Amino acid sequence: MADWRVKSLDSILATAEKKSLTRSLGAFQLTMLGIGGIIGTGIFVLTSEAAQLAGPAMLLSFVIAATVCGLAALCYAELASMVPVSGSAYTYSYATFGELMAWIVGWALVLEYAVAASAVAVGWSGYAVGVIQEFLGYELPFALTNGPYAGGLINLPAVIISIAVTALLVVGTKESATVNAVLVVIKVAALTAFVVLALPAYNAENFVPFMPLGSTSAITAASIIFFAYVGFDAVSTAAEETKDPQRNIPIGLIGSLVICTVFYLAVGVGVIGSYGAQPVGIIDGTAPYPGTPELVAACNADTVASVVCSNEALAHVLRSIGHPGVGNLLGLAAGFALPSVILMMMFAQTRVFFVMSRDGLLPRALSKVHPKFKTPHIVTMITGAAVTIGAAFFPVGQLASISNGGTLCAFFFVALAILVLRRTQPDRKRSFRTPAVWVIAPAAIVGCLVLFAFLSWTAIVFFFAWAAIGIVFYFAYGRSRSNVALGIDGVSELDPDIPPQGVPPLPGIHTPGGKDA
């Protein structure tokens, strides 16, 4: 296994024990963290994208996406309780499949978090534009609120919020558990208000036809609406800061997922029942894909103001069914709450980069800390620049699909890792054991592969291109410079009792002591 460079779990756990943060988070805080990460652009914005792909059948899409995430969450729960350290899927893959696979997963997580932040920024822009128009009576120029895909020049509000969040991260401003809990309450209250007002306007006729684009349309929509659940895995990245992680991490993972699924289904029924969610531009059983010029043209020709054409779907529905004031307040709530999701995604992205840099797989300059602000400013600014570019020029649906490619890759390897560790380390302590693991984990693997296959062609090509770039970078840089290649670990020089990484240095590689390995 030396050629695979598997980092031993004992070394990972020993390193985490020496460098771990203060354990202060309980089950409630973790559940709030999960809900805060999950509820965002997915439900506030992508509801319209899912409606364009599946119509009322998007309810099945929520169920399909939740099922795949639930299966993955059960796998995450066992691994997080067994290896309660930072790094999430990247760390699990390093201990199971070795360095190359860990690199691929870490590279995919970069895709997940950075592109997700861009998608949320675009989603925030839609609500911000609506709030400015409704509260201030000023309509921002179309060319400055839409990218080239919609006939505009640049999504300026998305650029502004991306730069603002980057600046906050650089100077060290971050969410506290209290602030996060308040923002969660705001988002949950907004969704609750929507459900309470929308369900009484229910009309069964709005569900007909239920599948206007065919039986597979629900899976296609699930490949995008899957983005609405991304964020629960962020709970596992807080493992080193959690009290009794073996108990509380599974509660946080599964609890937040269940609560959000109930909300999503209720919101979906409210949208369809009260207003309708039929696709526009249907010709010969097909409809334009979200985020394309064809859909923009179809929406411009639509005289009904379909929900699929709105950049602020939930607020649009409330205004249309006679609750403009609450609709405006919901838009305002989204405007306040969504930046916290951008912050969390970018923070998670910098943390993944930081861990990979600490392991030597990325340039160590990326983990440099600002002398005044004490933050990893270099990697934060690089991440912020990438997020800003994505938010400025690309549609939310395509960004969500691209982000989902990275997420599905990570989930795939987590499900695979749990099966491998059950075989290779059956006696290691597992405070939480995934039930029926030989059914749950393979089902999660199949689910990830199916949803990946239904992603847009652009997202699939982008994923493999991104993976190819990552592999080239690994062999050109990380393979010869990683801590495992050099035979060192993060704290062995401080404490000789910490186990080694498990593999010797590569021949011809100079160790820190100056001797040829």
Secondary structure, DSSP 4 states (H G I P E B T S, - for coil): -GGGTPPPHHHHHHHHHHHPPP--B-HHHHHHHHHHHHSSHHHHTHHHHHHHHHGGGHHHHHHHHHHHHHHHHHHHHHHHHHS--TTTHHHHHHHHT-HHHHHHHHHHHHHHHHHHHHHHHHHHHHHHHHHIIIII--PPPGGGBS-GGGT-S-BHHHHHHHHHHHHHHHHT----HHHHHHHHHHHHHHHHHHHHHHGGG--GGGG-SS-TT-TTHHHHHHHHHGGGGTTGGGGGGGGGGBSSHHHHHHHHHHHHHHHHHHHHHHHHHHHHHHT----SS-BTTB-PPTTSHHHHHHHHH-SS--GGG-SSHHHHHHHHTT-HHHHHHHHHHHHHHHHHHHHHHHHHHHHHHHHHHHTTSS-GGGG---TTT-S-HHHHHHHHHHHHHHHHHS-HHHHHHHHHHHHHHHHHHHHHHHHHHHHH-TTS--SS--TTHHHHHHHHHHHHHHHHHTS-HHHHHHHHHHHHHHHHHIIIIIHHHSHHHHT--SSTTT-TTSPP-SSPPPTTPBPTTS-B-
